[in-house]
Amino acid sequence: MLKKKAEAIIRDIGRADRVFTINRNKAAFIVVDMQNFVCKPKKSPKKMIGIKKVVTNINRIADLCRRTNIPVIWIRQNFTMKKGKSDGGLYDKFHKTPLSREITNRRPGTEIYKELHFDGKKDHVVFKNRYSAFESKISKLDNLLKKLGKKQLIFAGAAVNVCVESTIRDAMQKGYEATLVSDATTTFDKALLEASLFNIKIYFGDVLDTAGVLKELA
């Protein structure tokens, strides 16, 4: 039903199936929040759907990006906690439990998951303390992309309905051409996953699977 509604809206607004063609000279690969607290949480009862497949697909894309000189940018969620208070804004108001220590003060929970092909010498890392990686007084991500001269952004990571979608929304509003990799992103609920994929495709960017991205980049 959701798919049919999304397709009907796409027809009504006259949106093409693909708005952008990925050009590797203009592209950057952005991986959102693929950290220990997401991929291998200590206490959270909510597990990300198909996280192993997501890790595999991210690695495939990241490896090709490095071979073709496409920047790989890892976004890391981290809250700074001082004297019992965090810089997370209204985050606490939407959660019944206090902010987990594992996502504060750059503890091990905030580190990039060990099974991901992260290259500390070649890749870029941007920290954030909001859902959107663009949201800060001075956007380090926006400045980095301008410095690199990249206007096309390929997105992967988690959770698709929270940090990934928030970042893609802001990317589109700032004039970046966004493509979300459908099988390299996930969340803890299938309905939320599908809703975000359709919502992004309708209003904010293209949605393409890993095979399609690899083919276009190659």
N, C-alpha and C positions, 0 to 999 in steps of 0.2 A: 504494500500500500504506500509506504514511504517513497519507494523508488518511482512508482507511478505518479505520485504528486510532484516529486522533484522534476521528472521528465516533462510533466505538463507545464510547470512554471518555466522551465528552460525554453520550451516551445513558445510560450506566451511572450516572454521578454526578448525572444529572437537571439538568444545566446548561441554562438557556434559551439560545437562539441569541444573543440580546442581553440583557445584564444591566442596562445603563444606557441611558438616553436623554439625549443631550447637551443641556444647558441652558446657553445662552451667557452667562447671568448668573452661572453658577457655574464657567465653564470658563476654562482657560488653555492656550495652545498652546506645547508644549515641543519645541524642535528640538535634537537631540543630535549634537554633534561634526561638524557640517557645515562643516568647516574645510579649509584648503588641503591639509593633509597627507592628508586623506581623499579630497577631491574631485579634487585634482590633485597627487598625490604626485610627488616628485622621483625617488626611487629605488625605491620599493616595486614588486615585480613583480606584486603582487596588486591588481587593479582591482575596484572595486565594481560589481556588476551593475546595468546600467541607470541609472547615476548621473545622466544628463541628465534622464531622466523624473522621477526623484526630486526633483531641483532644481526642475523645473517645477511639480510637484504641491505642494511645500512653499511655493513662491511664491504659488500660487493660494490656499492656505489662509491663509497669513500676511496677504495683501492683504485677504481677507474679514474676518479677525479684527480688523484695525485699523479697518475701516469699521464694525464692530459693537462696538467697544470691548472686545474680548477681548485680554488681555495676551499678547504674544509673548515667549517667554523662550528665549534662545540659550545652550546649554551649550557651553563651550569647554574642551577637554582641554589641560592645560598642566602640565608637570613643572618644578619649580625645581631647577636644577643648581648646586651649589656645591662647588668644590674636587674635582671629579670624582665627587661623590655626588649622587644625586637624592632627592626626597621621594616617589618612586613606590612605596615599599614593596617588595613581592615581584615587581613587574613584570618585572625583569630575569631572574628565574629561569625564566620561561616563554618566553624568546626567546634564540636562539643568538647574535644580534648585539647590540651595545651599544645603549642607548637613543638614538634618533636625535636629533640636535641640533635638527632642525626642529620638534620638539614640546616644546621646553624654553624656559624663560625668556621666554615670550611672543614668540618669534621669528615671522617672517612665516608659517611653516607652521601656526601656531596661530590665525591670523586667520580670520574667517568668509569663506567662499568668495565671491569678488566677484560671481558671477552670482546670488547669493541676494538677495532683497529685504529686506535688513537696514536698519532705521531706527534709527540711533544716538540719536536724540532721543526716540523713543517706546518702543522695545523695551528689554528687560532682558537683561543678560548675567550668567551665573554661571559661574565657573571651577571646575574639579574636577581632582584628581590621583589619582582612583580610577575604576574602571569606572562605578560608580553615582554619579549626581549628588547623591544624598542622603548619601553616605558621607563624613563628615568629623566632627571633634570637635564643631563647631557648624555644622549644615547651613544654608548660606546659601540653598539652594533651598527648604528647608522653611520657613525664616523668611520668605522673600519671599512664598511662597504664602499663609502665614497673614496676612501684612500686607495682601495683595491680597484676602483672603477667598475664595480659590478652592479648591474640593474636587474638581472634575472636570478631568482632565488629558488633553489630546490629544497623542499622541506621534508624532514623526517623526524621521528621521535615521539615523545609522550608528554602528557596525555593529550590526545588529539582534540578533545572537546574543551580543554582548558588552556594550557600554555601554547600548544601548537596553533590552535585556531586563533587565540588572542594575538599571537605574533604575526600570523598571516593576515589577519584583518588590518593590523597597523601597517604591515608591509604594503598592502594594496593602497591604503589611504596615502602613503608616502610616495606612491608612484613606482613601486617595485613590481615586476612581473613574477608572480608566485606560482609554483607548481608543487603540489603535495603528492608524495609517493604513497599510494593507498595501502600497500602491503609492507611499508616500512614505518608505519605509525599505528598506534593502538591506544586503548584505554581499558578500564575495568568492566565495561558493560557494552554488549554488542549493539544494543539499540542506540546508545550515545555515540558509538563509533560510526555507525551508518548515518546517523543524523548529521554529524559533523562533516563527513565526506560529502554528503549532498549539499549541505549549506555552503561549504567552501566552494564547491563547483558552481553553484548557482550565482554566488555574489562576489567571491574574493579571489579566485584563481583557477588554474587547471588542476585536474586530478588524474594521475597517470600511475600505472604500476611499475615495479622495479624493472621488469623486462623492457617496457616501453622507454623508460628513462635511459637505461643502458644502451639501447639501440639508437636513441636520438643523440646521445653524447658521443657514441662511437662513429 
